[in-house]
Amino acid sequence: CIVTLSQLSLDCVAFASGQVHFPTQDGPRTVSVPDAVFPLIREAASGRSDGPVFLTSSGLRWTEENLRMAWRRLKTKIQLPPEVGMPSARHLRQLSAAG
């Protein structure tokens, strides 16, 4: 999941439907994004229409490590147990409350 997010491009994001279409070897995979998370994707896009969704302060694509660190900070902020990973987190109510 981390690798996929670090490679996520704006052309994979359907802002109107609140979904992300991840390219996979078996074809595109559509994932509904929690309501509280989608504004963060919109903010990360900063009005851009192409390129990576997540950029560092120097304008480079986030690395896997950047995303891991951000995930750890978010889990701490909203008090998720350490064992909760990104794939299962989209089902948690705490993410809806985090917005």
C-alpha positions as a printed Julia matrix, in Angstrom:
99×3 Matrix{Float64}:
   0.0    0.0     0.0
   2.84   2.41    0.83
   4.49   1.88   -2.55
   1.19   2.45   -4.33
   0.54   5.7    -2.46
   4.03   7.02   -3.09
   3.46   6.45   -6.81
  -0.09   7.83   -6.88
  -0.58  10.39   -9.64
  -3.35  12.95   -9.95
  -4.67  11.31  -13.1
  -5.66   8.34  -10.87
  -7.83  10.49   -8.6
 -11.53  10.92   -9.37
 -12.36  14.01   -7.31
 -16.05  14.0    -8.31
 -16.67  10.46   -7.05
 -14.23  10.41   -4.13
 -12.38   7.44   -5.54
  -8.83   6.56   -6.49
  -8.06   4.23   -9.39
  -4.8    2.4    -8.72
  -3.14   0.77  -11.71
  -2.32  -2.9   -11.07
  -1.02  -5.77  -13.18
  -4.6   -7.08  -13.34
  -6.04  -3.75  -14.44
  -7.2   -0.69  -12.5
  -8.36  -1.14   -8.93
 -10.9    1.37   -7.64
 -10.81   2.33   -3.97
 -13.32   4.59   -2.24
 -11.52   7.08   -0.03
 -12.98   7.97    3.41
 -14.69  11.38    3.43
 -12.21  12.73    5.97
  -9.21  11.71    3.87
 -10.25  13.0     0.46
  -9.82  16.68    1.4
  -6.21  15.85    2.29
  -5.68  14.49   -1.22
  -7.28  17.62   -2.67
  -5.02  19.79   -0.48
  -1.94  17.79   -1.49
  -2.86  18.39   -5.13
  -2.73  22.16   -4.52
  -4.66  22.94   -7.69
  -2.37  20.82   -9.88
  -3.97  18.58  -12.49
  -1.1   16.2   -13.18
   1.96  14.71  -11.55
   2.31  12.99   -8.19
  -0.33  13.61   -5.53
   2.12  13.79   -2.65
   5.09  16.14   -2.96
   7.81  17.05   -0.48
   8.38  20.69    0.45
  11.05  20.77   -2.26
   8.55  19.59   -4.9
   9.75  15.99   -5.22
   7.52  12.92   -5.16
   7.16  11.47   -1.65
   9.18   8.35   -1.01
   7.94   5.25    0.76
   9.72   6.46    3.9
   7.98   9.88    3.72
   4.62   8.09    3.69
   5.56   5.72    6.5
   6.55   8.65    8.7
   3.35  10.56    7.9
   1.28   7.45    8.64
   2.99   6.99   12.02
   2.3   10.63   12.93
  -1.36  10.32   11.92
  -1.78   7.09   13.89
  -0.34   8.77   16.96
  -2.51  11.86   16.5
  -5.76   9.92   16.25
  -4.63   7.21   18.71
  -4.74   4.17   16.46
  -3.09   0.98   17.74
   0.42   0.41   16.33
  -0.67  -2.76   14.53
  -3.22  -0.94   12.32
  -1.87  -0.71    8.8
  -2.91   1.53    5.93
  -4.88  -1.14    4.02
  -7.21  -1.83    6.95
  -7.37   1.77    8.15
  -9.76   2.92    5.44
 -12.47   0.98    7.3
 -11.94   2.75   10.63
 -14.25   5.37   12.06
 -11.32   7.23   13.63
 -10.3    8.41   10.17
 -13.7    9.97    9.64
 -13.31  11.81   12.93
  -9.77  12.95   12.06
 -10.97  15.39    9.44
